[in-house]
């Protein structure tokens, strides 16, 4: 008796390694497949009959790092599977979509009370990307940008690069170093890769930001390498005096994060202004930010809570300390940009302030 040939394993399109996923699983099964079973970290998430060869399922993923397995079963019981590792699971409720912003007066009052307690100059912008409500204060004031603009450098690199850089490649390694450990030399090297020099590269970064309306941010050359109801109102309430150099605003950084989040679902301003950034590349950049290991800031409090995940990129110099990013929980996602400045020197109180802004915002949106 001749055994039937093994069923070829399925081809998985989404999710992919080194990307975030909102629970969309797509691909193509071998001829003769009758069932598709999806599991993550050893737990079955879905089992569906299959007509034809293509499959597209929406599942609820575990949050955080995971390994996803798709098993296919033929009518005669033959089966095969394929596994995708190094995926970062995000809530299905946080799948990208467009919402209109509107101020939450209660949240605004609570967060502005925090600002009054902070000994220095601060600005913030927070908004639920699933509901649209949020609050802001001093969100258009210019702050020294520090490393926050490395997110914009990464976006400019992906807009020019053909596809996601391979792990271990020159550009792929520099991207990882620049985002996960905020390496200044890697940022400078990527600007040189973009246009031949840090100055010319910074102009490419500025062009990307300005193309999506972020006109209050300027990337000025490279980094010094050293060791280390109605719309939400945005304006300038207290402008730090810090001279000329890289600068940005809480509003611009929150808007950049929102644009990347939308791009991960094929939506938003980056899709139109920067067609070089594909949804897969945006999901890869978000995956890189999920690997950041930094002194707790936005995630100082919320990161200690079960089921809450923070993707962020901070920046700091002796007089300024910021954190910007996306906060996910089962019910959705909000964007936050928190900036602080003190001419006589900055410290851990800025991290505490960012953490309290995130915690109060999460508490409000969860309720």
Secondary structure, DSSP 8 states (H G I E B T S, - for coil): ----------EEEES-TTEEESSEEEEE--TTEEEEEEEETTEEEEEEE-SSSEEEEE----SEEEEEEEEEEETTS-EEEEEEEEEEE--GGG-------EE-HHHHHHHHHHHHHSSSEEEEEEEETTT-EEEEESTTS-EE-GGGGHHHHHHHHHHHSSSS--TTSHHHHHHHHHHHS--HHHHHHHHHHHHSSHHHHHHHHHHHHHHTT-TT-B--S---------S-----SS-----SS-EE-HHHHHHHHHHHHHHTTT-SHHHHH-TTS-HHHHHHHHHHHHT---S-STHHHHTTSTT-EEEEEEEE-SSEEEEEEEEEETTEEEEEEEEEE-TT---HHHHHHHHHHHHHHHHHHH-
